[in-house]
Amino acid sequence: MNDGDRVEKFLKWSKTHPVAFIVVIFGIIVISIGSFTDSVDKILTFKNKYLTKQISTSDQEVPGKRTATKETTKEAAQTPKSLAKADPAVRKSNVGQKIAETRKQTASRQAELESQNARSTTPNGTLTGGKETASLDTDVKPAPRIGPSDGLGQVRNQELGKRTKDPTPPAATPTSELSSIGESRSQTKDHASTVAKEDKTVDIRQSVSFSVTALKGETTSDRVRSVRALLISLPDDLNGKEIARLLDRETTTHREQILKLLVTKIRPRSLRAADIPEILGGETTSNRINCIEILAPYIEEPISGFAAAKILGSETYSHRVRALQPIAPLLKHPLSEEELAAILKGTSTTDRTQAIDLITKGNKERK
């Protein structure tokens, strides 16, 4: 069988077996690429091994080029320490020079300090020397001893001793400043005692803490059922902090349902207005309005305009008016301009008119 018959047979086989033909062709291509990359790698290896070496040797043969530069760099990089190691005589001479220089510096410093110490302090605290004299109101403390007991250590200790002898007395505090500081401290103490008294009135009692622990992990309708079961163990005079702890992070209708259960354990007009925002949590729109309506009969009265604004929260337009309606009769009159602006914030046109009507009607009802 000649070559032409083999080619013709291969072509017929490729027509009858197209998939195998593609695989064979792909294999041939892979083998060819592998052979090509192997050849390229060998060429690069040859270049790096022989050509680069020849170029480097030719550079070394050129006078005043790279090798000379390297030698001069090495010579310049040598430190006195390395030279001393290489030659003991050089090392001894360098050490002797350093010792001599150190002694000269020490002697010059000592002479300078002795001239300055001519103006030293006397036992009664006055500075003497020349025509200048000054009295010191502060005690001069001796400088701490540091470092070795050689000449350099003594110089350092004398310098530190000089720094501690500062002849400038501290500035006296004016009497007015002292009185203002005393007043501010007394006001701070009064405020702290007031806050402490308020904190005592809102402590979480043991029975409530027990219920809070029992409710841990309960949410949505499960928490509502658990609160209903725990009502019998709760005191009849819950405060705002305790209610907020029992509500925890419940929202929407579940918060309303729990709040309806807890108000049965609250005395009328016993909740502080400052605690209401914490009880309301992050409720908004109709959910916040419903919670305010539930709590309104139990909020202490009268409440300031700023406290009412915090209860209203970020509500605007008609929702703010609806939220204002249950607490408007509790407002303390007359309201300042700032209080009125805080309450009416977020309202306009018809909503503002309705809010003003609620405030004025509440004033009439209180009278």
C-alpha positions in Angstrom: 0.0 0.0 0.0 1.5 3.3 -1.1 1.2 6.7 0.5 -1.7 7.8 -1.7 -3.8 4.8 -0.7 -3.1 5.5 3.0 -4.2 9.2 2.6 -7.3 8.2 0.7 -8.1 5.6 3.4 -7.6 8.1 6.2 -9.9 10.6 4.4 -12.7 8.0 4.1 -12.2 7.1 7.8 -12.5 10.7 8.8 -15.8 11.0 6.9 -17.3 7.9 8.6 -15.9 8.9 12.0 -16.2 12.7 12.3 -15.9 12.9 16.1 -12.8 10.7 16.3 -11.3 12.7 13.4 -11.8 16.0 15.4 -10.2 14.4 18.5 -7.2 13.2 16.5 -6.7 16.7 14.9 -7.0 18.3 18.3 -4.4 16.0 19.7 -2.0 16.7 16.8 -2.4 20.5 17.5 -1.7 20.0 21.2 1.4 18.0 20.5 2.6 20.5 18.0 2.1 23.4 20.4 3.9 21.5 23.1 6.9 20.8 20.9 7.0 24.4 19.9 7.0 25.7 23.5 9.6 23.2 24.5 11.8 24.4 21.7 11.3 28.0 22.7 12.2 27.1 26.3 15.4 25.4 25.2 16.4 28.5 23.2 15.8 30.8 26.1 17.8 28.5 28.4 20.7 28.4 25.9 20.6 32.2 25.7 20.6 32.7 29.5 23.3 30.1 30.0 25.8 31.0 27.3 25.1 34.3 25.6 24.6 36.2 28.9 27.8 34.7 30.4 29.8 35.8 27.3 28.4 39.3 27.5 29.3 39.6 31.2 32.9 38.3 30.6 33.3 40.8 27.8 32.2 43.6 30.1 34.8 42.6 32.7 37.6 42.8 30.0 36.8 46.4 29.3 39.0 48.6 31.6 37.3 51.2 33.8 33.9 49.8 33.4 31.6 47.7 35.7 34.2 45.8 37.6 36.1 48.9 38.5 32.9 50.6 39.6 32.0 47.6 41.9 35.5 47.7 43.5 35.3 51.4 44.2 31.8 51.1 45.6 33.0 48.3 47.9 35.9 50.4 49.1 33.7 53.4 49.7 31.1 51.3 51.6 33.7 50.0 54.0 33.1 51.6 57.4 35.8 52.5 60.0 34.6 49.5 62.0 35.5 47.1 59.1 38.8 48.9 58.6 39.6 48.5 62.3 38.8 44.8 62.1 41.2 44.5 59.1 44.0 46.4 60.8 44.5 46.4 64.7 46.7 49.5 64.5 44.0 51.5 62.8 41.4 50.3 65.3 43.6 51.4 68.3 44.2 54.8 66.7 40.5 55.4 66.1 39.5 54.4 69.6 42.2 56.7 71.0 40.9 59.6 68.9 37.3 59.1 70.1 38.4 59.0 73.7 40.4 62.2 73.3 37.5 63.9 71.6 35.1 62.8 74.4 37.4 64.0 77.1 37.7 67.4 75.4 33.9 67.7 75.1 33.5 66.7 78.7 36.0 69.2 79.9 34.5 72.1 77.9 31.0 71.2 79.1 32.1 71.1 82.7 33.9 74.5 82.4 30.8 76.0 80.9 28.6 74.5 83.6 30.9 75.8 86.3 30.6 79.3 84.9 26.8 79.0 84.9 26.8 77.5 88.4 28.2 80.7 89.7 24.6 81.9 89.7 23.5 79.0 91.9 20.6 79.0 94.3 21.1 79.8 98.0 19.4 77.8 100.8 16.7 80.5 101.3 15.6 80.1 97.6 17.2 83.1 96.0 19.3 83.2 92.9 22.7 84.9 93.2 25.3 85.9 90.6 26.1 89.2 89.1 23.7 92.0 89.6 20.5 89.9 89.1 18.6 88.4 92.0 15.3 86.7 92.1 13.3 84.8 94.7 11.7 81.4 94.0 8.3 80.5 95.3 8.5 76.9 94.4 10.6 74.1 95.9 13.5 72.9 93.9 13.7 69.1 93.7 17.0 67.5 93.0 17.3 66.0 89.6 17.3 62.2 89.3 20.6 60.5 88.7 20.8 58.7 85.5 23.4 57.0 83.4 26.9 55.8 84.4 29.1 57.7 86.8 31.6 58.8 84.2 32.1 62.4 82.8 29.2 62.2 80.3 26.8 61.0 83.0 27.8 63.8 85.3 27.2 66.4 82.6 23.8 64.9 81.8 22.8 65.0 85.5 23.9 68.6 85.8 21.9 69.6 82.8 18.8 67.9 84.2 19.4 69.6 87.5 19.5 72.9 85.8 16.2 72.3 84.0 14.4 71.5 87.2 15.5 74.8 88.7 12.9 76.9 86.8 12.9 80.4 88.4 9.4 81.2 86.9 6.7 80.8 89.6 3.3 79.4 88.5 0.6 81.9 87.6 -1.9 82.5 90.3 -5.6 81.7 89.5 -7.8 84.8 89.7 -10.4 84.9 92.5 -13.3 85.3 90.0 -12.2 82.1 88.1 -12.0 80.2 91.4 -15.5 81.3 92.4 -16.9 80.4 88.9 -15.2 77.0 89.1 -16.8 76.4 92.6 -20.2 77.4 91.3 -19.9 75.0 88.3 -18.8 72.2 90.5 -21.7 72.7 92.9 -24.2 72.8 90.0 -22.7 69.6 88.7 -23.1 68.0 92.1 -26.7 69.2 92.3 -27.5 67.8 88.8 -25.8 64.5 89.6 -27.9 64.1 92.8 -31.1 65.0 90.9 -30.3 62.4 88.2 -29.5 59.8 90.9 -32.8 60.5 92.6 -34.6 60.1 89.3 -32.7 56.8 88.6 -33.8 55.4 91.9 -37.5 56.0 91.0 -37.1 54.1 87.7 -35.1 51.1 88.9 -36.2 47.7 87.4 -37.7 45.7 90.2 -36.9 42.0 90.7 -40.3 40.7 89.6 -40.0 42.7 86.4 -36.5 41.5 85.8 -37.7 37.9 86.2 -40.4 38.5 83.6 -37.9 40.1 81.2 -35.6 37.1 81.6 -38.5 34.7 80.9 -39.5 36.6 77.8 -36.0 36.5 76.3 -36.1 35.1 72.8 -39.9 35.4 72.6 -41.3 37.4 69.6 -44.5 38.3 67.8 -47.6 36.4 69.0 -45.5 34.1 71.2 -44.4 37.1 73.2 -47.9 38.4 73.5 -49.1 35.1 75.0 -46.1 35.0 77.4 -46.8 38.5 78.6 -50.5 37.6 79.2 -49.3 34.6 81.3 -46.8 36.7 83.3 -49.3 39.6 84.1 -50.2 38.0 87.4 -46.6 38.2 88.6 -46.1 41.9 87.7 -46.6 44.8 90.2 -49.6 47.0 89.8 -47.5 50.2 89.4 -45.2 49.6 86.5 -43.0 52.6 85.4 -42.0 53.6 81.9 -38.6 51.9 82.1 -40.1 48.6 83.1 -42.7 48.8 80.3 -40.0 49.5 77.7 -38.0 46.5 78.9 -41.1 44.2 78.7 -41.9 45.5 75.2 -38.3 45.0 74.0 -38.1 45.2 70.2 -41.7 44.3 69.3 -43.2 46.3 66.5 -46.5 47.1 64.8 -49.7 45.3 66.1 -47.7 43.0 68.4 -46.4 46.0 70.3 -49.9 47.4 70.6 -51.3 44.2 71.9 -48.6 43.9 74.6 -49.1 47.5 75.5 -52.8 47.0 76.0 -52.0 44.2 78.4 -49.4 46.2 80.4 -51.5 49.3 80.9 -53.7 47.2 83.2 -50.7 47.3 85.5 -50.1 51.1 85.4 -51.6 53.7 87.7 -53.3 56.6 86.0 -51.1 59.7 85.4 -48.0 57.8 86.7 -45.9 57.6 83.6 -43.2 60.3 83.1 -43.4 62.1 79.8 -39.7 61.6 79.3 -40.2 57.8 79.3 -42.9 57.7 76.6 -40.6 58.0 73.6 -38.7 54.9 74.8 -42.0 53.0 75.2 -43.1 54.0 71.7 -39.8 52.7 70.3 -39.5 53.1 66.5 -43.2 53.0 65.8 -44.4 55.4 63.1 -47.6 56.5 61.4 -50.8 54.7 62.5 -49.0 52.3 64.9 -47.4 55.2 66.8 -50.8 57.0 66.9 -52.5 53.9 68.4 -49.8 53.5 71.0 -50.1 57.1 72.1 -53.9 56.7 72.4 -53.3 53.7 74.6 -50.8 55.5 76.8 -52.5 59.0 77.0 -54.6 58.3 80.1 -51.5 57.2 82.1 -49.2 60.1 81.2 -48.5 62.6 84.0 -49.8 66.1 83.5 -49.0 68.8 82.6 -46.3 68.0 80.1 -44.0 70.6 78.4 -44.1 71.4 74.7 -40.7 69.9 74.2 -41.8 66.6 75.9 -44.9 66.5 73.6 -42.7 67.1 70.5 -40.5 64.1 71.5 -43.6 62.0 71.9 -44.8 63.0 68.5 -41.5 62.0 67.0 -40.9 62.5 63.3 -44.6 62.3 62.3 -45.7 64.9 59.8 -48.9 66.3 58.3 -52.1 64.5 59.3 -50.3 61.8 61.3 -48.8 64.4 63.5 -52.2 66.0 64.1 -53.8 62.6 65.0 -50.9 61.8 67.3 -51.2 65.3 69.0 -55.0 64.8 69.6 -54.8 62.5 72.7 -52.0 64.5 74.4 -53.1 68.1 73.6 -55.2 68.3 76.8 -52.1 67.4 78.8 -50.0 70.4 77.6 -48.7 72.9 80.0 -49.7 76.5 79.1 -48.6 79.0 78.2 -46.3 77.5 75.6 -43.2 79.4 74.6 -42.5 80.1 70.9 -39.9 77.4 70.8 -42.2 74.8 72.3 -45.0 75.7 69.9 -42.6 75.5 66.9 -41.4 72.1 68.0 -45.0 70.8 68.3 -46.1 72.2 64.9 -43.0 71.0 63.1 -43.9 69.1 59.9 -47.4 70.5 59.6 -48.7 73.1 57.1 -51.9 74.6 55.7 -54.9 72.6 56.9 -52.9 70.3 59.2 -51.3 73.2 61.0 -54.7 74.8 61.5 -56.1 71.6 63.0 -53.0 71.2 65.3 -53.5 74.8 66.6 -57.2 74.2 67.2 -56.2 71.1 69.3 -53.7 73.1 71.4 -56.2 75.9 72.1 -59.0 73.5 72.9 -56.7 71.7 75.3 -55.9 74.9 77.0 -59.6 75.7 77.5 -60.3 72.2 78.9 -57.5 72.6 81.5 -58.9 75.9 82.6 
